[in-house]
């Protein structure tokens, strides 16, 4: 892990960022990049790294601020790792010694934003004439003008509910053209910090995709700002925000960044655009289509396919009856899956769905571009909106979410089983082996026997009980970064030809 005394590792990291801007900088592999990536860096480049590291450090410390008691002359204290810090020196020392890896990730994210700007800016003649990093800073005074007035609320009102009972999690996306995603990134960071929200926000020239948690007051103010700001007010409506119980506690930190895609399908938006999606169906319309599909005598011979666009971790614990659930680890594998199974979709009516609808936007566009389907439809608002209207409908089991809750429950159905004894079970836990981020389904009886690892290899490494997750982060493509094992217990077996998961009709 890089430290302030390891200049070689820092140079490696920066060279990696500036030369390979398409890399996902949240992957752990970037913490110790290969020495083969090392490059000679000029003074300007080193200054950029120094700035990025300082900016990352300041942002991290900012997220730990809490209101100081009224009798104190200071306005703020800091809380981190269940410790209270009453002066800047102590919180800075704590962050520097205990959170160097998080600072490294954030530094890499800032550098990536810079690298993206450098690669796309045609008018950049020299660092002195037009420095994108300086330009990023000059927006600070403008950003403050786009923050809501919270002077009428006490800090306690904004922060209350972060334990989860009174809090809320928002899930939303908006496809629209953004000319300056870097400014939107700076604004979103300031906005979320202003409202004490945590979570993840992805921004690109094609739009924004966010999942944030905090108090209900904070999430309400966030929605109001998003609906009134000029970039999104013509595209977003209140129904585009999906809500669930939770809060800031559902996310270990706030991550806001600029990317090429707001949902990582692995194909440039210039090639497959959000502008050419399938036909949107409301939850009610989608429900009727599924009902018609399941009422057929032999759904396997139907001209309709009910397609799940999510990864197998999601579909394993909850899915629509009669669906086709591809055996893929992350959404970026979806195009390859489609390419290998074009005959499966030829002359078919495809009903697509995902968690909140965003993956279907470009997934349906990709499927349509192949020109083999009769029709392509997608569930507007995703499973989230469907379950709000039909909690006892055709979706059975839990809804997987990419935060520390793991899943949301809308009905009592259990469609998955313990990986060890095959008893009905649908509550994921992290593998008990340290540093392994694999998820495992293991029932209480098997946990009591020490069966808490995701695979034989991990089980051999340690027999301690699986602990609840702490400092782990999740994203839509996160399943692809899981450590690959020789013998995986929790994943479905690889099939030569994917088959629909047809289940008994209600």
Residue pairs with C-beta under 8 A, 6 or more apart in sequence:
1 31
1 32
1 100
1 101
1 104
2 9
2 10
2 13
2 31
2 32
2 100
2 104
3 9
3 100
4 96
8 35
8 38
9 32
9 33
10 49
10 53
11 38
11 39
11 41
11 49
12 33
12 34
12 35
12 37
12 38
13 30
13 31
13 33
13 49
13 104
13 107
13 108
13 111
14 41
14 45
14 46
14 48
14 49
14 111
15 33
15 37
15 38
15 39
15 41
16 23
16 30
16 33
16 37
17 23
17 25
17 30
17 108
17 111
17 112
17 115
18 39
18 45
18 111
18 114
18 115
18 118
19 37
19 39
20 37
21 112
21 115
21 116
21 119
22 260
23 30
23 112
24 264
24 477
24 481
25 105
25 108
25 109
25 111
25 112
26 105
26 108
26 109
26 255
26 473
26 475
27 481
28 481
30 104
30 105
30 108
31 101
31 104
31 105
41 49
44 127
48 111
48 114
48 133
49 107
49 111
51 133
52 107
52 110
52 111
52 114
53 103
53 107
55 107
55 110
56 103
56 106
56 107
56 109
56 110
57 92
57 95
57 96
57 103
59 106
59 189
60 95
60 99
60 102
60 103
60 106
60 253
61 78
61 88
61 91
61 92
61 95
62 193
63 193
63 198
63 253
63 254
64 78
64 79
64 80
64 85
64 91
64 95
65 76
65 77
65 78
66 76
66 77
66 78
66 79
66 84
66 155
66 159
67 75
67 76
67 77
67 155
67 156
67 159
68 74
68 75
68 76
68 77
68 86
74 86
77 84
77 85
77 86
78 84
78 85
78 86
78 88
78 91
79 85
80 91
80 94
80 95
80 98
80 99
81 94
81 98
83 94
85 91
85 94
95 103
96 103
102 253
109 255
109 257
112 257
112 258
113 136
113 182
113 185
113 257
113 258
114 132
114 133
114 136
116 258
116 260
117 132
117 182
118 124
118 132
121 130
121 132
123 130
124 130
124 132
132 182
135 182
136 182
136 186
139 183
139 186
139 187
140 186
142 183
143 183
143 186
143 187
143 190
144 190
146 187
146 191
146 225
146 229
147 190
147 191
147 194
147 225
148 191
148 194
148 195
148 221
148 224
148 225
150 158
150 194
150 195
150 221
153 217
157 215
157 217
158 195
158 196
158 214
158 215
158 217
158 218
159 196
159 214
159 215
160 166
160 215
160 217
161 167
161 168
161 214
161 215
161 216
161 217
161 247
162 196
162 214
162 215
162 247
162 248
162 249
163 247
163 249
164 245
164 246
164 247
164 249
164 250
165 245
166 215
166 216
166 247
167 213
167 214
167 215
167 216
167 245
167 246
167 247
167 248
167 249
168 213
168 214
168 215
168 216
168 219
168 243
168 244
168 245
168 246
168 247
169 199
169 211
169 212
169 213
169 219
169 243
169 244
169 245
169 246
169 247
169 250
169 401
169 403
169 405
170 199
170 210
170 211
170 212
170 213
170 219
170 222
170 223
170 241
170 242
170 243
171 210
171 211
171 241
171 242
171 243
171 244
171 355
171 356
171 384
172 209
172 210
172 211
172 226
172 236
172 240
172 241
172 242
172 356
173 207
173 208
173 209
173 210
173 240
173 262
173 263
173 356
173 357
173 358
173 361
174 207
174 208
174 209
174 232
174 235
174 236
174 240
175 206
175 207
175 235
175 262
175 274
175 361
176 206
176 207
176 231
176 232
176 234
176 235
177 205
177 206
177 207
178 184
178 203
178 204
178 205
178 206
178 207
178 208
178 231
179 205
181 203
181 204
181 205
181 258
182 258
184 203
184 208
184 231
185 201
185 203
185 256
185 257
185 258
188 201
188 203
188 208
188 210
188 256
189 254
189 256
191 197
191 222
191 225
192 198
192 199
192 201
192 212
192 222
192 254
192 256
193 254
195 214
195 218
195 219
195 221
195 222
196 214
196 215
196 218
196 248
197 212
197 213
197 214
197 218
197 219
197 222
197 248
197 254
198 212
198 213
198 214
198 248
198 250
198 251
198 252
198 253
198 254
199 210
199 211
199 212
199 213
199 250
199 251
199 254
199 255
199 403
200 210
200 211
200 212
200 251
200 254
200 255
200 256
200 402
200 473
200 475
201 208
201 209
201 210
201 211
201 212
201 255
201 256
201 257
202 208
202 209
202 210
202 257
202 259
202 261
202 262
202 263
203 209
203 256
203 257
203 258
203 259
203 262
204 258
204 259
204 260
204 261
204 262
204 269
205 269
206 261
206 262
206 269
206 273
206 274
207 262
207 274
208 232
208 262
209 262
209 263
209 358
211 251
211 402
211 403
212 219
212 222
212 251
212 254
213 219
213 246
213 247
213 248
213 249
213 250
213 251
213 403
214 222
214 247
214 248
215 247
215 248
219 243
223 238
223 241
226 232
226 236
226 241
227 233
227 236
227 237
227 238
239 381
239 385
240 381
242 356
242 381
242 382
242 384
242 385
244 384
244 401
244 408
246 403
246 405
249 404
250 403
250 404
250 405
251 403
251 404
251 473
252 404
252 470
252 471
252 472
252 473
253 473
255 473
260 268
260 269
261 267
261 268
261 269
261 362
262 358
263 331
263 358
263 359
263 361
263 362
263 476
264 330
264 331
264 332
264 476
264 477
265 272
265 331
265 332
265 334
265 335
265 359
265 362
265 363
265 366
266 332
266 335
267 335
267 362
267 366
269 362
272 362
272 365
272 366
272 369
273 362
273 365
274 361
274 362
274 365
275 365
276 365
276 368
276 369
277 360
277 361
277 362
277 364
277 365
277 368
277 378
278 350
278 352
278 360
278 364
278 365
278 367
278 368
278 375
278 376
278 377
278 378
279 375
279 376
279 377
279 378
280 377
280 378
280 380
281 289
281 351
281 377
281 378
281 379
281 380
282 380
283 379
283 380
283 381
283 385
283 386
283 388
283 389
283 390
284 389
286 351
286 353
286 377
286 379
286 380
286 386
287 386
287 389
287 390
287 393
287 394
289 304
289 351
289 377
290 306
290 320
290 321
290 322
290 351
290 393
290 394
291 394
292 304
293 299
293 302
293 304
293 306
293 322
293 351
294 321
294 322
294 394
294 505
295 505
296 302
299 322
299 500
299 502
300 500
300 502
303 347
303 348
303 349
303 374
304 348
304 349
304 350
304 351
305 324
305 344
305 345
305 348
305 349
305 350
305 351
305 500
306 320
306 322
306 323
306 324
306 351
306 353
306 500
307 323
307 324
307 326
307 350
307 351
307 352
307 353
308 314
308 315
308 319
308 320
308 323
308 324
308 325
308 326
308 353
308 354
309 326
309 331
309 334
309 352
309 353
309 354
309 359
309 360
309 363
310 325
310 331
310 354
310 355
310 359
310 400
311 328
311 329
311 330
311 331
311 479
312 325
312 326
312 327
312 328
312 329
312 479
312 491
312 492
313 400
313 428
313 439
313 479
313 490
314 355
314 400
315 323
315 325
315 501
316 415
316 416
316 441
316 490
316 492
317 397
317 398
317 400
317 407
317 415
317 416
317 426
317 428
317 441
318 383
318 395
318 396
318 397
318 398
318 399
318 400
318 407
318 415
318 426
319 325
319 395
319 396
319 397
319 415
319 501
320 353
320 394
320 395
320 396
321 394
321 395
321 396
321 502
321 503
321 504
321 505
321 506
322 394
322 500
322 501
322 502
322 503
322 505
323 500
323 501
324 498
324 499
324 500
324 501
325 500
325 501
326 333
326 334
326 337
326 498
327 492
327 494
327 495
327 498
328 334
328 337
329 479
329 480
329 482
329 491
330 476
330 477
330 478
330 479
330 480
331 359
331 363
331 476
331 477
332 477
332 480
333 480
334 359
334 363
334 366
335 366
337 498
338 345
338 366
338 367
338 370
339 370
341 497
341 498
342 370
342 372
343 372
344 498
345 367
345 370
345 372
345 373
346 372
346 373
347 372
347 373
347 374
348 373
348 374
349 373
349 374
349 375
349 377
350 364
350 367
350 373
350 375
350 376
350 377
351 377
351 378
351 379
352 360
352 363
352 364
352 367
352 376
352 377
352 378
352 379
353 360
353 378
353 379
353 382
353 383
353 386
354 360
354 363
354 379
354 382
354 383
355 382
355 383
355 384
355 399
355 400
355 401
356 381
356 382
356 383
356 384
357 378
357 379
357 380
357 381
357 382
357 385
358 382
358 476
359 476
360 378
360 379
360 382
361 378
363 378
364 376
364 377
364 378
367 373
367 376
368 376
379 385
379 386
383 395
383 399
384 399
386 393
386 395
387 393
387 395
387 399
387 410
391 410
391 411
392 411
394 506
395 410
395 411
396 411
396 413
396 415
396 503
397 411
397 413
397 414
397 415
397 416
397 426
398 407
398 408
398 409
398 410
398 426
399 407
399 408
399 409
399 410
400 406
400 407
400 428
401 407
401 408
402 474
402 475
402 476
402 478
403 474
404 469
404 472
404 474
406 427
406 428
406 439
407 426
407 427
407 428
414 424
414 425
414 426
415 426
415 503
416 424
416 425
416 426
416 441
417 423
417 424
417 425
417 441
418 424
418 425
418 441
418 442
418 443
418 446
419 440
419 441
419 442
419 454
419 489
419 490
420 442
420 443
420 446
420 451
420 489
421 443
421 445
421 446
423 443
423 445
425 441
425 442
425 443
426 441
427 441
428 439
428 440
428 441
429 439
429 440
429 441
429 442
429 447
429 452
429 466
429 468
429 469
430 436
430 437
430 438
430 439
430 440
430 466
430 467
430 469
430 472
431 437
431 438
431 439
431 440
431 452
431 453
431 454
431 455
431 458
431 466
432 452
432 453
432 458
432 462
432 463
432 464
432 465
432 466
432 467
433 453
433 454
433 458
433 459
433 461
433 462
434 462
436 453
436 454
436 458
436 483
437 472
437 481
437 482
437 483
438 454
438 455
438 458
438 482
438 483
438 485
438 488
438 490
439 454
439 482
439 490
440 452
440 453
440 454
440 466
440 489
440 490
441 490
442 451
442 452
442 466
446 452
447 465
447 466
450 463
450 464
450 465
451 459
452 459
452 463
452 464
452 465
452 466
453 459
453 461
453 462
453 466
454 485
454 488
454 489
454 490
455 485
455 486
455 487
455 488
455 489
455 490
456 485
456 486
456 487
456 489
457 485
457 486
457 487
458 485
